[in-house]
């Protein structure tokens, strides 16, 4: 399900945003659209890394990569556990991509800038990757910091310890925070911790990603769903978040 005919969905019992003072965003496939062609490049680089490491052909390497992803959450985690791979070497290789496909997003930048309070990026990727992409989108200066996979001690979302480490590192009260994320399962723990949750899905299915990663699933741990992040921030968040007190 990809929200046919509309851009936003809000659950009847959803948590709102009037109390939120910290806005947390995933990076990949959340802050940029599929048209930016960022993730297909990263995914291809990961496959190439697996090919070279194991001496496999592309099809076999791809199958192994997806097995690792489903078993460990990320290919990096699998390669660290099973092969003792240097995570920094892996990340440098995987994120060595062409950024010219990323377009400046003035609408998203304006919507993020108007959010009242702190803004942070929480990603399973590297800080360098997040900064490079956010800079090309024209939104990097709106964020206070990036909490990357290294800061998480290379334990990826959706592990609970990663979110707890993030909250502790940045002094974030989860009951006063909102998280925007493109994979439904990555919102389960944040919602349990008290965060308002927003699932960001593509407007049309992305052939470079697995279907479960893109579905607009309506589950109790998902407060809101959108396929237009800039529009959601403008239409559904800011009218509430900027409402004068006492009115």
Buried (B, 14 or more C-beta within 10 A) or exposed (E): EBBEEEBBBBBEEBBBBEBBBBBBBBBBBBBBBBEBBBBBBBBBBBBBBBBEBEEBEEEEBBEBBBEBBEEBBBBBBBBBEEEEBEBEEBBEEBBEBEBEBBEEBEBBBBBBEBBEEBBBBBBBBBBBBBBBBBEBBBBBEBBEBBBBBBBBEBBBBBBBEBBBBBBEEBEBEBEBBBBBBBBBBBBBBBBEBEBBBBBBBBBEEBEBBEEEBBBBBEEEBBBBBBBBBBBBBBBBBBEEBEEEEEE
